[in-house]
């Protein structure tokens, strides 16, 4: 996206569609201070354990995600959010399809 953001309302669930055997992502904001990315995970997809140097907020928009943070498992459902702290290993699993909004703060 460009540096200039135009104000408009959008239905987040419509901005990224599910695709079989895939993780679909769409970057909504990409700034030096952080990013906002929309994801649609097909059932059976996952992000393997990794570490980020930044705090991140995950908001579940549809479905349910299994999120493991530093060895602790959380089932996060539609309408819920969880913070993934910086420098803590985390992974995401789609036992069923789900959509999430990821807000990563770099500053």
Backbone as JSON, one array per atom type, in Angstrom:
{
  "sequence": "XXXXXXXXXXXXXXXXXXXXXXXXXXXXXXXXXXXXXXXXXXXXXXXXXXXXXXXXXXXXXXXXXXXXXXXXXXXXXXXXXXXXXXXXXXXXXXXXXXXXXXXXXXX",
  "N": [[0.83, -1.18, 0.0], [0.35, 2.3, -0.48], [2.07, 5.18, 0.96], [0.21, 7.07, 1.68], [-2.86, 6.95, 3.22], [-6.18, 6.35, 2.43], [-9.24, 7.24, 3.78], [-11.79, 4.93, 4.4], [-14.56, 2.71, 4.81], [-14.48, -0.79, 5.38], [-15.31, -4.24, 4.94], [-13.72, -6.51, 6.73], [-13.76, -9.32, 6.62], [-14.34, -9.8, 3.99], [-12.13, -9.03, 2.55], [-10.08, -10.88, 2.34], [-10.17, -14.01, 1.02], [-10.95, -17.44, 1.69], [-8.84, -20.08, 0.54], [-8.44, -23.31, -0.7], [-6.15, -25.46, 0.96], [-4.32, -23.41, 1.57], [-2.73, -20.41, 2.83], [-3.89, -17.27, 2.87], [-2.87, -13.94, 2.54], [-3.16, -10.45, 3.18], [-1.78, -7.36, 3.11], [-2.64, -4.57, 4.9], [-1.75, -2.21, 6.08], [1.46, -0.87, 5.96], [4.0, 0.28, 7.54], [6.9, 1.99, 8.87], [6.64, 1.94, 11.62], [5.0, -0.21, 12.11], [2.86, -3.01, 11.07], [-0.26, -4.02, 9.58], [-1.94, -6.85, 8.91], [-4.1, -8.98, 7.13], [-5.23, -12.28, 7.39], [-6.26, -15.39, 5.94], [-6.73, -18.58, 6.81], [-6.76, -21.8, 5.53], [-8.36, -24.86, 6.51], [-6.23, -27.07, 8.23], [-3.86, -25.78, 7.68], [-0.84, -24.12, 8.81], [1.37, -22.02, 10.75], [4.62, -22.53, 11.41], [6.52, -22.86, 14.47], [8.05, -19.88, 15.48], [10.01, -16.89, 16.12], [9.47, -13.49, 16.83], [10.84, -10.21, 16.81], [9.12, -8.3, 17.69], [6.18, -7.12, 19.42], [2.91, -8.48, 18.88], [-0.5, -8.26, 17.97], [-3.16, -10.44, 17.72], [-6.24, -10.76, 16.22], [-9.12, -12.61, 16.05], [-11.25, -13.02, 13.41], [-13.01, -14.75, 12.18], [-14.04, -18.06, 12.71], [-11.82, -20.32, 14.48], [-8.7, -20.38, 16.11], [-5.77, -22.23, 16.95], [-3.31, -21.21, 19.01], [-0.03, -21.24, 19.94], [2.02, -20.13, 22.43], [5.12, -19.69, 23.69], [5.09, -22.37, 24.53], [2.58, -22.64, 25.72], [-0.78, -23.4, 25.09], [-3.44, -21.82, 23.38], [-6.84, -21.5, 22.6], [-8.32, -19.52, 20.43], [-11.1, -17.69, 19.63], [-13.62, -16.46, 17.29], [-14.01, -12.99, 17.52], [-12.35, -12.75, 19.68], [-9.11, -11.8, 21.0], [-5.51, -11.94, 21.16], [-2.33, -11.28, 22.59], [0.83, -11.68, 21.24], [3.79, -11.84, 22.66], [6.88, -10.08, 22.1], [9.87, -11.77, 21.14], [9.15, -14.28, 22.11], [8.64, -17.67, 21.45], [6.25, -18.7, 19.03], [3.39, -20.26, 17.45], [0.91, -21.06, 14.94], [-2.14, -22.79, 14.32], [-4.54, -24.2, 12.16], [-7.1, -25.93, 12.85], [-9.58, -25.8, 11.98], [-10.95, -23.72, 9.41], [-9.94, -20.29, 9.58], [-9.98, -16.69, 10.02], [-7.81, -13.95, 10.56], [-6.67, -10.88, 11.98], [-3.62, -9.38, 12.02], [-1.71, -7.32, 13.95], [1.26, -5.76, 14.04], [3.61, -4.24, 16.06], [6.29, -2.16, 15.72], [7.63, -0.14, 16.94]],
  "CA": [[0.0, 0.0, 0.0], [1.12, 3.55, -0.55], [2.25, 5.87, 2.22], [-0.99, 7.83, 1.96], [-4.02, 6.09, 3.45], [-7.46, 6.99, 2.16], [-10.25, 6.77, 4.72], [-12.99, 4.26, 3.89], [-14.99, 1.55, 5.61], [-14.33, -2.06, 4.65], [-15.64, -5.47, 5.65], [-12.47, -7.26, 6.75], [-13.97, -10.71, 6.22], [-14.42, -9.88, 2.53], [-10.87, -8.62, 1.93], [-9.24, -12.06, 2.1], [-11.04, -15.17, 0.88], [-10.33, -18.74, 1.93], [-8.45, -20.89, -0.61], [-8.09, -24.65, -0.26], [-4.74, -25.8, 1.18], [-3.51, -22.19, 1.48], [-2.85, -19.26, 3.73], [-3.99, -16.05, 2.07], [-2.6, -12.75, 3.35], [-3.3, -9.15, 2.52], [-1.26, -6.29, 3.94], [-3.51, -3.39, 4.87], [-0.9, -1.08, 6.44], [2.87, -1.24, 6.05], [4.73, 1.49, 7.95], [8.09, 1.72, 9.66], [6.24, 1.71, 13.0], [4.3, -1.47, 12.25], [2.06, -3.49, 9.96], [-1.54, -4.66, 9.83], [-2.1, -7.84, 7.84], [-5.26, -9.85, 7.22], [-4.92, -13.64, 6.96], [-7.3, -16.42, 5.87], [-6.09, -19.9, 6.88], [-7.59, -22.97, 5.22], [-8.24, -25.94, 7.49], [-5.02, -27.88, 8.1], [-2.68, -24.95, 7.48], [-0.2, -23.67, 10.05], [2.65, -21.3, 10.73], [5.46, -23.25, 12.37], [7.04, -22.05, 15.57], [9.05, -18.87, 15.13], [10.15, -15.78, 17.07], [9.48, -12.16, 16.24], [11.4, -9.23, 17.74], [8.1, -7.28, 17.94], [4.88, -7.52, 19.94], [1.88, -8.58, 17.85], [-1.86, -8.5, 18.42], [-3.94, -11.26, 16.8], [-7.69, -10.68, 16.43], [-9.78, -13.63, 15.24], [-12.43, -12.46, 12.77], [-13.9, -15.84, 11.77], [-13.53, -19.38, 13.06], [-11.08, -20.54, 15.72], [-7.28, -20.68, 15.89], [-4.94, -22.71, 18.05], [-2.09, -20.41, 19.03], [0.88, -21.7, 20.99], [2.98, -19.07, 22.78], [6.08, -20.15, 24.71], [4.68, -23.68, 25.0], [1.21, -22.64, 26.25], [-1.76, -23.45, 24.0], [-4.64, -21.01, 23.51], [-7.85, -21.6, 21.55], [-8.81, -18.16, 20.31], [-12.27, -17.78, 18.76], [-14.14, -15.25, 16.66], [-14.28, -11.91, 18.45], [-11.32, -12.69, 20.72], [-7.77, -11.36, 20.59], [-4.41, -12.36, 22.03], [-1.05, -10.63, 22.32], [2.0, -12.55, 21.14], [4.89, -10.97, 23.08], [8.15, -10.11, 21.38], [10.93, -12.69, 21.54], [8.61, -15.53, 22.64], [8.28, -18.54, 20.33], [4.82, -18.9, 18.84], [2.97, -20.98, 16.25], [-0.53, -21.0, 14.73], [-2.67, -23.98, 13.68], [-5.93, -24.11, 11.72], [-7.82, -27.19, 12.89], [-10.7, -25.43, 11.12], [-10.55, -22.48, 8.75], [-10.12, -19.08, 10.36], [-9.4, -15.43, 9.54], [-7.27, -13.15, 11.66], [-6.01, -9.61, 11.7], [-2.36, -9.32, 12.77], [-1.15, -5.97, 14.08], [2.62, -5.86, 14.58], [4.13, -2.94, 16.47], [7.75, -2.18, 15.64], [8.22, 0.98, 17.7]],
  "C": [[0.88, 1.24, 0.0], [1.23, 4.17, 0.84], [1.02, 6.65, 2.64], [-2.18, 6.88, 2.09], [-5.28, 6.91, 3.22], [-8.49, 6.39, 3.11], [-11.43, 6.14, 3.98], [-13.31, 3.08, 4.8], [-14.87, 0.31, 4.75], [-14.76, -3.21, 5.55], [-14.41, -6.37, 5.6], [-12.64, -8.7, 6.29], [-14.05, -10.87, 4.7], [-13.09, -9.56, 1.83], [-9.9, -9.76, 1.67], [-10.15, -13.28, 2.12], [-10.25, -16.45, 1.16], [-9.99, -19.4, 0.59], [-7.98, -22.23, -0.07], [-6.58, -24.81, -0.13], [-3.81, -24.59, 1.15], [-3.7, -21.28, 2.68], [-2.82, -18.04, 2.84], [-3.7, -14.87, 2.98], [-2.75, -11.5, 2.51], [-2.83, -8.08, 3.49], [-2.13, -5.05, 3.77], [-2.74, -2.11, 5.18], [0.52, -1.6, 6.56], [3.67, 0.03, 6.28], [5.98, 1.08, 8.73], [7.73, 1.38, 11.11], [5.48, 0.41, 13.2], [3.48, -1.83, 11.02], [0.72, -4.01, 10.47], [-1.79, -5.56, 8.63], [-3.29, -8.73, 8.15], [-4.87, -11.21, 6.67], [-6.19, -14.48, 6.9], [-6.59, -17.76, 5.77], [-7.1, -20.97, 6.49], [-7.37, -24.01, 6.31], [-6.98, -26.76, 7.18], [-3.74, -27.08, 7.89], [-2.11, -24.51, 8.82], [0.99, -22.77, 9.74], [3.49, -21.96, 11.81], [6.04, -22.28, 13.39], [8.16, -21.12, 15.08], [9.05, -17.78, 16.2], [10.16, -14.48, 16.28], [10.06, -11.18, 17.26], [10.37, -8.17, 18.16], [6.86, -7.9, 18.58], [3.89, -7.56, 18.79], [0.54, -8.87, 18.51], [-2.57, -9.29, 17.34], [-5.4, -11.13, 17.19], [-8.34, -11.7, 15.5], [-11.11, -13.05, 14.73], [-13.46, -13.51, 12.42], [-13.25, -17.15, 12.19], [-12.79, -19.4, 14.39], [-9.66, -20.94, 15.39], [-6.68, -21.29, 17.16], [-3.63, -21.94, 17.94], [-1.26, -20.87, 20.22], [1.93, -20.61, 21.19], [3.83, -19.58, 23.92], [5.6, -21.44, 25.36], [3.28, -23.76, 25.58], [0.22, -22.52, 25.09], [-3.0, -22.64, 24.34], [-5.56, -21.31, 22.34], [-8.53, -20.24, 21.51], [-9.92, -18.17, 19.25], [-12.69, -16.42, 18.24], [-14.51, -14.21, 17.73], [-13.26, -11.77, 19.56], [-9.99, -12.24, 20.12], [-6.75, -11.87, 21.6], [-3.15, -11.6, 21.61], [0.03, -11.7, 22.29], [3.21, -11.67, 21.47], [6.14, -11.15, 22.21], [9.09, -11.14, 21.99], [10.44, -13.95, 22.26], [8.24, -16.41, 21.45], [6.77, -18.72, 20.26], [4.56, -19.6, 17.51], [1.45, -20.9, 16.17], [-0.97, -22.22, 13.94], [-4.15, -23.78, 13.34], [-6.55, -25.5, 11.71], [-9.15, -27.05, 12.13], [-10.29, -24.11, 10.47], [-10.79, -21.3, 9.69], [-9.48, -17.89, 9.65], [-8.93, -14.64, 10.74], [-6.68, -11.86, 11.11], [-4.79, -9.56, 12.61], [-1.85, -7.9, 12.76], [0.19, -6.11, 14.76], [3.15, -4.47, 14.84], [5.65, -3.01, 16.5], [8.39, -1.09, 16.5], [7.68, 1.02, 19.12]]
}
